[in-house]
Amino acid sequence: MPIDPGAVGREGEPRSRSWDSKDALLYAVGVGAGLGDPTRELEFTTENSDGVEQRVLPTFAVLLSQAPPPSFGEFDRAMLVHAEQHLVLHRPVPVEGTVTARARVVGVHDKGSGALVTIEATAVLDGGEPLATNRSAVFIRGEGGFGGDRGPKQAWSPPDRAPDHTVTYATRPEQALLYRLSGDRNPLHSDPTFAAKGGFDTPILHGLCTYGVTGRALVATVCGGDPDRLTAMSGRFSATVLPGQSLTVDAWRDGGDAWFRTSLDDGTVVLDHGRATVA
């Protein structure tokens, strides 16, 4: 069975996940925190530094709010790439806790060259308090042409001026191997044979790792170093990143919102249409 447009509204099984201080630290290192200067970002990379209280990068909530999706068709997983990511934080992420989330298909769109499937889940802490709502879209190449709706177009219009902030972060050649330890074991990011099946010369960096590096940049710039101020973040993955490539984030403040874009050294935009809400 190809992509099933009737999957909209279908729910997967709920999933509970617990995490502790070590998981939050591993995620931070997995998105590059401390790279180049291990004495920086100690609040995200250590739990016992003198005078530094451990805090959690807000984009860690994306992983905490993931749950097994329901079936939406059969396809070659090597042809699947992460297309879009939207995160809303209902409160700061604690250093440890347990959440339960259930995924639901909220959109199946025909993009011609492939299908865009959007899945949403809300992670709820023990006790019933919502932690985060995660909306993720995947693009399955070669699965379009089934006659479905192409989906809405979203305008993106940052202020017509130079960025208010520009920051460049390096990634390690082994960045994908570190990031996968937080849960995403897709071999597209580690196995050259599997990556070749998807048309890539070498394993590529996880889109959510790029998203996490960008989140670090937003915390450091538009949020003034306070992770609790980043309450929403969305973006569209527009090109692949190889482990070891540097990522430059341009950000514009616009009242309580921020616009952002992430690119490679050669100017290739890899995370586009970025919007964030800053408290």
C-alpha positions in Angstrom: 0.0 0.0 0.0 1.4 3.5 -0.9 0.8 6.6 1.2 -2.7 6.5 2.7 -4.4 9.9 2.6 -7.1 8.4 4.9 -4.6 8.3 7.7 -5.5 11.8 8.9 -6.9 11.6 12.4 -5.4 8.2 13.0 -3.6 7.9 16.4 -0.7 5.7 17.5 -0.2 4.0 20.8 0.8 6.2 23.7 4.4 6.2 24.9 5.8 7.1 28.2 9.4 8.2 28.6 11.5 9.0 31.6 14.7 11.0 31.6 17.3 12.2 34.1 20.2 14.6 34.3 22.5 12.4 32.2 20.0 12.3 29.3 19.8 16.1 29.3 23.5 16.4 29.4 24.0 13.9 26.5 21.5 15.7 24.4 23.3 19.0 24.9 26.6 17.5 23.8 24.8 15.9 21.0 23.8 19.3 19.6 27.3 20.7 20.0 27.2 22.4 23.4 30.7 23.0 24.7 32.3 22.4 21.3 35.4 24.5 20.9 35.2 25.9 24.5 34.2 23.3 27.1 34.0 26.0 29.8 31.0 27.7 28.0 27.4 26.4 28.3 28.2 24.6 31.6 24.6 24.9 32.6 23.7 22.5 29.8 26.7 20.3 29.8 27.4 19.7 33.6 25.5 19.0 36.7 28.1 19.8 39.4 30.0 23.0 38.3 30.5 25.4 41.1 27.8 28.0 41.2 26.1 26.7 38.0 22.7 25.1 38.2 22.0 22.5 35.5 19.4 23.6 33.0 17.9 21.9 29.9 18.0 23.1 26.3 14.4 23.7 25.3 14.7 21.7 22.0 15.2 18.5 24.1 11.4 18.6 24.4 11.1 17.5 20.8 12.6 14.1 21.7 10.5 13.9 24.9 7.3 14.5 23.0 7.9 11.9 20.2 5.7 8.8 20.2 5.2 5.9 17.7 3.1 7.2 14.8 0.2 5.2 13.4 0.6 3.6 10.0 0.2 6.0 7.1 1.2 3.6 4.3 4.1 1.5 3.1 7.3 3.1 1.6 11.0 2.8 1.5 12.3 4.4 4.7 15.5 5.3 2.9 13.4 7.8 0.9 12.1 9.6 4.0 13.6 12.9 5.2 12.6 15.3 7.9 10.9 18.3 6.3 9.5 20.6 9.0 9.5 20.9 12.8 7.4 23.0 15.1 7.7 23.0 18.9 5.6 24.7 21.5 6.8 24.7 25.1 4.1 24.9 27.7 6.7 25.2 30.5 10.5 24.9 30.9 11.9 21.4 30.6 12.9 19.9 34.0 16.2 18.2 34.5 14.4 14.9 35.1 10.8 13.6 34.8 8.4 11.3 33.0 6.0 12.2 30.2 3.4 10.4 28.2 2.6 11.3 24.5 0.4 10.0 21.8 1.0 10.8 18.1 -1.7 11.7 15.6 -1.6 12.2 11.9 -2.8 15.7 11.2 -2.0 16.1 7.5 -1.2 14.1 4.3 -0.3 16.3 1.4 0.6 15.5 -2.2 3.7 17.6 -3.2 4.0 15.9 -6.6 7.5 14.6 -6.2 6.7 13.1 -2.9 4.2 13.0 0.0 4.3 15.3 3.1 3.0 13.7 6.2 2.5 15.8 9.4 2.3 14.2 12.8 1.5 16.0 16.1 1.9 14.9 19.7 1.7 16.6 23.1 3.9 15.4 26.0 2.1 15.5 29.4 4.1 15.2 32.6 3.1 12.9 35.4 0.4 14.8 37.3 -1.2 16.1 34.1 0.8 19.2 33.3 1.5 19.6 29.5 5.2 20.0 28.7 5.4 20.5 25.0 3.5 20.0 21.7 5.5 18.7 18.9 4.5 18.9 15.2 6.8 17.2 12.8 6.5 16.8 9.0 8.3 14.1 7.0 8.8 14.1 3.2 8.7 10.7 1.4 10.4 11.1 -1.9 8.7 9.4 -4.8 5.4 8.9 -3.0 3.5 11.9 -4.5 1.1 11.9 -7.4 -1.8 10.4 -5.6 -4.1 13.3 -6.3 -4.2 14.8 -2.8 -4.2 18.5 -1.6 -0.8 20.2 -1.9 -1.3 21.8 1.5 -1.2 25.5 2.6 1.6 27.9 1.7 3.1 29.8 4.6 4.5 33.3 4.2 7.9 34.1 5.7 8.8 37.8 5.8 11.6 38.7 8.2 12.3 42.4 8.8 13.9 44.2 5.8 17.3 44.8 7.5 20.5 43.1 8.4 20.1 40.4 11.0 20.2 41.5 14.6 22.3 38.5 15.5 24.6 36.2 13.5 26.4 33.3 15.2 28.3 30.4 13.8 28.6 27.1 15.5 30.8 24.2 14.4 29.8 20.6 14.4 32.0 17.5 14.9 32.7 15.0 12.2 31.2 12.4 14.6 28.3 14.7 15.6 25.6 12.3 14.2 27.1 9.4 16.2 26.8 11.5 19.4 23.3 12.7 18.6 21.9 9.3 17.8 22.6 8.2 21.4 19.6 10.4 22.4 17.3 8.0 20.6 17.2 8.6 16.8 19.0 5.4 15.5 18.0 5.9 11.9 20.9 4.4 10.0 20.7 7.2 7.4 22.9 9.1 9.8 25.5 6.4 10.6 25.5 3.6 7.9 27.1 4.5 4.5 25.3 1.6 2.8 21.9 2.7 4.0 22.7 6.4 3.2 23.6 5.3 -0.4 20.2 3.7 -0.8 18.7 7.1 -0.1 21.0 8.8 -2.7 23.5 10.2 -0.3 27.3 9.8 -0.7 27.8 9.6 3.0 25.6 9.6 6.2 24.0 13.0 6.8 23.4 14.9 10.0 20.0 14.5 11.7 17.7 17.4 10.9 16.8 17.6 14.5 20.5 18.0 15.4 20.6 21.0 13.1 17.4 22.2 14.8 19.0 21.7 18.2 22.2 23.6 17.2 19.9 26.4 15.9 18.0 26.4 19.2 21.3 26.9 21.1 22.0 29.9 18.9 18.5 31.4 19.6 18.9 30.9 23.4 22.3 32.6 23.3 21.2 35.5 21.2 17.5 36.5 21.1 16.8 34.9 24.5 19.8 36.5 26.2 21.1 33.2 27.5 17.9 32.2 29.3 16.5 28.9 27.9 13.1 29.5 29.6 12.4 32.4 27.3 12.2 30.3 24.2 8.6 29.1 24.1 8.1 28.1 20.5 10.3 27.4 17.5 9.5 26.2 14.0 11.4 25.8 10.8 11.6 24.0 7.4 14.6 21.8 6.5 15.7 22.9 3.1 19.1 21.1 2.5 21.1 18.4 4.1 24.0 18.9 6.5 27.1 16.7 6.7 28.7 16.1 10.1 31.6 18.5 10.5 30.1 21.4 8.6 29.6 24.7 10.4 26.1 26.2 10.9 25.5 30.0 10.8 22.3 31.3 12.3 20.9 34.7 11.4 18.2 36.0 13.7 15.9 39.1 13.6 13.9 40.3 16.7 10.4 41.5 15.9 8.6 42.3 19.2 8.0 39.1 21.1 8.9 37.0 18.0 12.1 36.2 16.2 12.7 35.2 12.6 15.7 33.0 11.9 17.5 31.1 9.1 20.4 28.6 9.3 23.0 28.2 6.5 26.3 26.6 5.7 29.6 28.4 5.0 28.9 28.5 1.3 25.5 30.2 1.9 23.3 27.2 1.4 20.2 27.6 3.6 19.6 24.4 5.5 16.8 25.5 8.0 14.5 28.1 6.5 11.3 29.9 7.3 12.3 30.0 11.0 10.0 31.5 13.6 10.4 31.6 17.3 8.5 33.1 20.2 10.5 34.7 23.0 8.9 35.4 26.4 
